[in-house]
Amino acid sequence: MLRYMTAGESHGKELIAILDGMVAGVAVDVKFINADLRLRQAGYGRGGRMKIESDRAEILSGVYRGRTIGSPIAIRIGNKDKTYSGMEPVHVPRPGHADLAGLMKYGLDDCRFILERASARETAARVAAGALCKLFLKHAGVDIASHTVEIGGVAVERVPRSVKDIRRLCGRSSLRCVDRGAGRRMIAAIDGARERGDTVGGVFEVVVTGVPPGLGSHTQWDRRLDGRLARAIMSIQAVKGVEIGLGFESTRLPGSKVHDAILPAGGRSSNNAGGMEGGISNGEDIVLRGAMKPISTLIEPLASVNLNTGKAAVAHVERSDICAVPAAGVVAEAAVAFVLAACVIDKFGGDHVDETLRNLKSYLRDVRKRTGFKV
């Protein structure tokens, strides 16, 4: 069973990710991991913290001579801004953050104890673990890309479905946006929010190609692939909604316009299902979108209460972003990669990547033989 955990606080000494259950023999490219960490830090609208940190992954265990060895993989990402112990306590919670709910849950009296761990800084560790999962999935021919489809009410008009095209066009945009005109309008929306002391949210999309049919299951709620992916996306800080394939638009159309006709060779007339039916991957590209709310920390803070005095106060202000939608897309890639890697290992087993791939190839041959479909 593949699983991972992270540890560390936003302004603590370091972040740690532990990935347990990865098969042996996977080629590990630390430059690839660090490239994803840089993407997570980038994007127009990011705050001052991104100018301080230059995230680099240090693999502490589980990899020898450039390949996984089957034991738990520990990854360290150091914090340059490690001022946690010297920071003033925070007694005025910020609306929209975990501050108040966390204090009530854990019986604490300082928001700092909550906000340090609740911070999206934690996602750097997730991205590192997810990058390792991407390297495993590459062996299976699975590729993942994300891009920004909406910020501040400005949406893209055209979306390529090729992962290669998405990655190429995103590389030209500070917002990881494939539509140059929409990208310019998104930047204007971010600038306007900054001038008002406000923040803006948006929508990112993740596209996955090369996914074999048969991942996940219809037999139990917690084995459904769409449910597992939705949970992974929703676990990202500030994400408030998930769509798969046509998503909410499917509620506005008749069934004849929603469901994807099956073609003789096994392909589909469309991919409104987003690559999954009945909780199982169907061989089409997986397409998901996440809705990210505006960042909760505002330059012009909202009303709150001083928990020491019980009197009205303005919310505490931490250094923050105006917009982090492009970064959330990169985190979502990592979250999706972990779920898919776990499902591949669940389905095809093996303790070495070669064994897993042999099982995958044998399975696909059997599917082709039984159905005549090109998978």
N, C-alpha and C positions, 0 to 999 in steps of 0.2 A: 504494500500500500504506500503510495507516494503522499507525503505530507510535508508541511513546512511551518515554521514559527519564526517570528521576529522578536527582537528585544531592543531596548534602548529608548532614550528620551531625546526630544528635539535639540536641547542644549546640553546633553550629557556628553560623555567622553566619546561614544561611538554607537553605531547601530550594528546589530548582529542578525544574520539570517541563517537558519539551519534547515537544510533540505534533506529529508530522510526518505529512503526508499528508491532513490534513483539507481537505475541499472548500471552495471560496470561497463566500461569500454567507450563511453561517450567522450568525444573529443571536446576539450574545454578551451575556449579562446577568451582569455581575460580581456583582450582588446574589444571583443564583441560585447561583453558585459559592460565595460566602461563606456562604450558608445551609447548603449541604452541609458546608462546613468546620466550621460551628458544631455541626451534628448529630454529626459525628465526635468532637468534643470532649465532647459531653454524655453523660449516662447515670449512673444511680446506681451507685456503686462505683468511679468513676474516681478517680485519684490527684491529688496536689498540683500536678503539672505543668499540669493543665488550668486551674488557677486563675491560673497565670502567663501562659500563652499566650492570645492572642485572634487566631486565625489570620485573615488577610486575604490575598486573592490580588491580586497586581499583575501585569498582563499587560504584558510587555516587548516583544513582537513578534508579528507574524502577524495582528493585528486592527487595522482602521482604520475610524474612524467607526462603531464598534459592530458590525462584521461581519468575519468571517474573509476573508482575501485569498488563501488557497491556499499561503502560505509557512509555515515552521515557527512554531508558537506557543510562546513561552517564558513561563512563569509563575513568579513569585517569591513565596515565603511566608517572611517574616522570622521569626527566632527571637528572642524576648525573653530567654530563658534561654540565652545563648550563652557558656557558661563552659568550653567544651571544652579550650582551650589551658591553662587554669589548674588542671585537675583532676588529682588524684593518680593515678598508675598503679594498675592493678588486676592482682594476681597470683594471686587465688583465683577460679577460674571458677565460674559459677553453673550448677548442674544444670538441664537443660532449655533453656538458651540456646545461642547460637552460639559462646559464648566459647571453649571448649576446642577444638572442632572447627575454628574459624576460626584459632586460634593455630597448630595443627598444620598446617593447609593453607598458610598464608601465611608461616610461619617467623618469626613475631613473638613478642615476650616480654611484651606488655602487652595484657590483655583489652580495655582501653579502645579500642584501634584497631579491634576487631571489634564490640564492643557498640554503639558510637556509630552505625554504619551499619546494623547488624542491628535496631536499635530500631524499634518500630512507629511512631515519630514520622515515619518516612519515608512512611507512608501518607497524610499530609496532602497531599503532592505528588500521589499517585495519585488522591485524591479530587478535587483540582482538575482534573486531566486528564480524569477520568471525567465530571465535571460538564459539561465542554465537549462530550463525546461524547453526553451526555443531551440537550443543547440541539440537537445535530444530529438525534438520533433523534426528538425531538419533531416535527420537520418531517415525518417519515415516519409519525407517529401511534403511535410506540412509547413506552410509559410503564413506569417501573420503581419498585418500592417494596420495602422490606425490613422485617422485624419479628422480634422475639425470640420463639422458640417454646419454649425451655427454658433454665433456669439452675439449676445445682446440683441437678439431679434433679427440679426442679419444672417441669412442662410445661403448656402451654396446652391447654384442652379444646375450644375452638372457634376456627376460623380462617376469616375471610371471604376470598373469592377475588377480590373487587373491589379493585384497586389504590387506588381512591378511598377505600373503606372502611378499608383497612389504614392509609393515610396519616392519615385522620381519627382513628382510634382510637389510633394511635401517638402522635399529637400530645398526647394526654391522659396519657401514661405516661412516667415518668422512665426506664423501661427499654425504651421502644418496644415495648410488649407490648399486644396487642389484647384480652387477657382480663384484666379488672381484678382478679378474685380471684386468678388465678395470679400476676399482677404483685406483689400484696401478699406472697404466699408466697415469691416470688423475692427480694424485698427482705429478708425475714427470713433467707433462706439466705445472702445477702451479708453481712448484719450478723453472723450467726453465724461466718462465715469470718473476718471482721475481728477479732472478739473472740478467736479462736483463733490469730491471726497467720498465717492461711492465705488461699488464693484459691479461686475457683470458676470453672468454665467453663460452656459451654452450647452451644446450637444457634440459629442464625439462619436465616431463610428469605428468599429473593429471589423475587418474582413479577414477571413481565414480560408486559404485554398489548400487543396490536397488532402482534405479530411476523409479518411476511409468511412464507408457506411458501417453502421453497427455499433458506434460508441454510445454509451448510455443504455438505458432500458426503460421499457414501459411498465415494468412489473412492480416497482415500488416508488413512492414519491421522491425519496432521497437519491434514487439512482437515475432519475430523468436528467438528460444532458442539458436541456434548456433550463431546468431549475437550478442545476449546479452552476451554470454559467451566469444566470441572472443573479444568484447569490454572490458570486465572485465580483461582479460589477458593482452591485449595491454595497459591497463592503468597502468600497473606495470612499474616502472622506469627501463629503459634500455631494455625492451622487444621490439623487432623489427619484430616479426613474430609469427603467430599462425597456427597450423595445427589441424584438427579435424579428428579422425580416420586415414584412410590411407593417408589423406592429399595430399601433392604434388605428392606422388608416384602414386596416382590414375590417374594423367595426362599422365603417361607413359604406361598405361595398357589399353586393350580393355574393354568395358563395361561388358563383360561376366566374367571378372576376378575381377571386382570392386564391383558390386552390390551384396548384401547379399540375397541369396534365402530365402524365407519364408517357414518354416516347419509347418507341420499340427498342432503341439501343440502351435504354435505361436512364437517359437524361430527362430533364424537365422542360416544359414550355416556358417556365419562368422560375423565379426563386423567391416567391413571396413568403414561403415558410422559413426562409433564412437558414436553410441547410439542415433543418431538424423537423421530424414528424413523429408524434407520439413519444417524445422524449429521447429519440434515437437519431443519430446523424444519418442522413440519407445519401451522402456522397456529393451533394452540392456544396458550394461555398457557404460557410457560416458567416452570417451578417448580424451584428448586434450594434445597438446604439445606447449610450448612457447620457442621461440628462444631469448636468452639474449645476447646482444652485450657485448664485453669486457668493463669493467668499464672505464669511460672516464678520471678520474684523474690518471695521470701517475707519477711514481717516477721520470722518465726522461721525463719532460713535452714537449709537442709539441709547435710549434711556434704560437704566438698570437700577439695581439696589445695592447699597453697601451692606454686606452681610454682617459686618461688625456693629453697625449703628442701626440698621433697619431703615435708613433714610434713602430717599431717591438720590441717584448719582448717575453720571454718564459712564458707559461701559469702559472697561479697561481696553487699552489699545496695545497690540503687539505688532511688530514689524510683519507685514503681510503683502499679498499680491493684490493687484486689481483684477486679474483674470488668470486662471490656471487651467483652462480647458485643454489646450494642447498637451500639457503635462499629464493631465488625467487620462488622456488617450493612451499615452505611453504606459502608464500604470495599468490601464485596462488590458493592453497587450500582454503584460506579464501575468495578470490574473487569469486571462483566457488560456494562456500557454500552460499554466500550472494545471488547470482543470483538464485540458485536452491531454497533457502528458500523463496525468493520473489515469484517465480513461483508457489511453492506449496501453499502459502497463496493466491495468485491470483486465482488459480484454485479451491481450496477446501474451501477457506473462513474460517469463524469462528473467534471468539474473544478469545476463550480458546483453548488450544492445544487439549483437549479431543474432542471438537466440530470439529476441523479440521480433526482429525484422524477418527472420525465417518464418515465424508463426504468422506474421502479418501477410507475407507473400503467399503462403499456403492458403490462408483464409480467403484472400482476394481471388486466387485461382478457383477455389471452390464456389465462390459467389458467381463468378463468370460462367462456370460450368452449369450451375443450377438455373441461372436466370437468363443467360445470354447477354447480360448487360455489360457495358464497357465500364469497368470500375478499376 
